[in-house]
Amino acid sequence: MFTKASLVLIVALLIAILVNQRSQGVVQAQAPIEYKAVLTEIQVASDGIAGRRNTQLYTTQDALDEYGKAGWQLVTQSYVAPNNSGTGYSGQQLLIFMRK
């Protein structure tokens, strides 16, 4: 008699555990995150055509203002070192932005 009662109790507890696991709420994943790398301290043509005389410096502040208004957050920044061939420019920065 004790064995039958124990088996019935075990089965009842297993059913209760199974029902409890299925009744838990839905878990939602984190929203996707976008990242963007922006090179600053570079010469940008005001008319969008490279090689023109009317160029201006695209500064770090310009990038912060532009991307901040669009909802991007600055994650980090780093300086771009000139490469060995001499084609790199000192003083350029790479800004990494993120947006959810």
C-alpha positions as a LaTeX table, in Angstrom:
\begin{tabular}{lrrr}
\hline
Residue & $x$ (\AA) & $y$ (\AA) & $z$ (\AA) \\
\hline
Met1 & 0.00 & 0.00 & 0.00 \\
Phe2 & 2.83 & 2.39 & 0.88 \\
Thr3 & 4.54 & 1.70 & $-2.46$ \\
Lys4 & 1.39 & 2.54 & $-4.46$ \\
Ala5 & 0.86 & 5.75 & $-2.48$ \\
Ser6 & 4.49 & 6.75 & $-3.04$ \\
Leu7 & 4.26 & 6.11 & $-6.79$ \\
Val8 & 1.04 & 8.13 & $-7.07$ \\
Leu9 & 2.65 & 10.99 & $-5.13$ \\
Ile10 & 5.76 & 10.92 & $-7.36$ \\
Val11 & 3.64 & 10.96 & $-10.53$ \\
Ala12 & 1.54 & 13.83 & $-9.15$ \\
Leu13 & 4.66 & 15.85 & $-8.32$ \\
Leu14 & 6.15 & 15.22 & $-11.78$ \\
Ile15 & 2.92 & 16.39 & $-13.43$ \\
Ala16 & 2.91 & 19.51 & $-11.23$ \\
Ile17 & 6.51 & 20.31 & $-12.22$ \\
Leu18 & 5.70 & 19.80 & $-15.92$ \\
Val19 & 2.64 & 22.08 & $-15.72$ \\
Asn20 & 4.60 & 24.74 & $-13.85$ \\
Gln21 & 7.36 & 24.82 & $-16.49$ \\
Arg22 & 4.91 & 25.28 & $-19.36$ \\
Ser23 & 2.98 & 28.07 & $-17.65$ \\
Gln24 & 5.93 & 30.42 & $-17.26$ \\
Gly25 & 5.80 & 33.73 & $-19.14$ \\
Val26 & 7.40 & 34.35 & $-22.50$ \\
Val27 & 10.95 & 35.66 & $-22.36$ \\
Gln28 & 11.85 & 38.36 & $-24.88$ \\
Ala29 & 15.34 & 38.73 & $-26.27$ \\
Gln30 & 17.28 & 41.97 & $-26.27$ \\
Ala31 & 16.66 & 44.30 & $-29.19$ \\
Pro32 & 19.24 & 44.09 & $-31.97$ \\
Ile33 & 22.11 & 46.55 & $-31.71$ \\
Glu34 & 23.59 & 48.36 & $-34.71$ \\
Tyr35 & 27.18 & 49.57 & $-34.79$ \\
Lys36 & 28.74 & 52.17 & $-37.07$ \\
Ala37 & 32.38 & 53.22 & $-37.51$ \\
Val38 & 32.95 & 56.85 & $-38.53$ \\
Leu39 & 36.30 & 58.32 & $-39.60$ \\
Thr40 & 36.75 & 61.95 & $-38.50$ \\
Glu41 & 39.31 & 64.69 & $-38.98$ \\
Ile42 & 39.16 & 64.15 & $-42.76$ \\
Gln43 & 38.60 & 66.53 & $-45.65$ \\
Val44 & 35.07 & 66.31 & $-47.07$ \\
Ala45 & 33.92 & 68.04 & $-50.24$ \\
Ser46 & 30.95 & 70.31 & $-49.56$ \\
Asp47 & 29.26 & 69.24 & $-52.81$ \\
Gly48 & 29.97 & 65.54 & $-52.23$ \\
Ile49 & 32.44 & 65.23 & $-55.11$ \\
Ala50 & 35.98 & 64.26 & $-54.13$ \\
Gly51 & 38.87 & 66.33 & $-55.43$ \\
Arg52 & 37.04 & 69.67 & $-55.46$ \\
Arg53 & 38.45 & 72.82 & $-53.92$ \\
Asn54 & 35.52 & 73.53 & $-51.60$ \\
Thr55 & 36.43 & 71.03 & $-48.91$ \\
Gln56 & 36.01 & 71.33 & $-45.19$ \\
Leu57 & 37.26 & 69.35 & $-42.22$ \\
Tyr58 & 34.79 & 66.74 & $-40.86$ \\
Thr59 & 35.60 & 67.06 & $-37.17$ \\
Thr60 & 34.89 & 64.84 & $-34.22$ \\
Gln61 & 32.38 & 67.39 & $-32.96$ \\
Asp62 & 30.57 & 67.32 & $-36.32$ \\
Ala63 & 30.25 & 63.53 & $-36.10$ \\
Leu64 & 29.08 & 63.64 & $-32.48$ \\
Asp65 & 26.44 & 66.24 & $-33.33$ \\
Glu66 & 25.22 & 64.45 & $-36.47$ \\
Tyr67 & 25.01 & 60.95 & $-35.05$ \\
Gly68 & 23.76 & 62.09 & $-31.63$ \\
Lys69 & 20.74 & 63.75 & $-33.25$ \\
Ala70 & 20.00 & 60.51 & $-35.10$ \\
Gly71 & 19.91 & 58.50 & $-31.85$ \\
Trp72 & 23.40 & 56.99 & $-31.97$ \\
Gln73 & 25.50 & 56.68 & $-28.80$ \\
Leu74 & 29.29 & 56.89 & $-28.77$ \\
Val75 & 30.85 & 53.62 & $-27.60$ \\
Thr76 & 34.56 & 54.33 & $-28.06$ \\
Gln77 & 37.08 & 56.20 & $-30.17$ \\
Ser78 & 40.58 & 55.49 & $-31.32$ \\
Tyr79 & 43.29 & 57.25 & $-33.27$ \\
Val80 & 44.17 & 55.92 & $-36.71$ \\
Ala81 & 47.92 & 55.47 & $-37.00$ \\
Pro82 & 49.57 & 56.16 & $-40.35$ \\
Asn83 & 50.48 & 52.98 & $-42.21$ \\
Asn84 & 53.99 & 52.14 & $-43.45$ \\
Ser85 & 53.34 & 53.32 & $-47.01$ \\
Gly86 & 52.80 & 56.87 & $-45.80$ \\
Thr87 & 49.24 & 57.12 & $-47.13$ \\
Gly88 & 47.64 & 57.40 & $-43.69$ \\
Tyr89 & 47.09 & 60.80 & $-42.09$ \\
Ser90 & 47.95 & 61.50 & $-38.51$ \\
Gly91 & 45.24 & 62.99 & $-36.36$ \\
Gln92 & 42.37 & 60.97 & $-37.80$ \\
Gln93 & 40.04 & 59.32 & $-35.35$ \\
Leu94 & 37.70 & 56.37 & $-35.66$ \\
Leu95 & 34.50 & 56.77 & $-33.67$ \\
Ile96 & 32.35 & 53.71 & $-32.94$ \\
Phe97 & 28.65 & 54.43 & $-32.41$ \\
Met98 & 25.82 & 52.08 & $-31.38$ \\
Arg99 & 22.04 & 52.29 & $-31.67$ \\
Lys100 & 19.37 & 49.95 & $-30.32$ \\
\hline
\end{tabular}
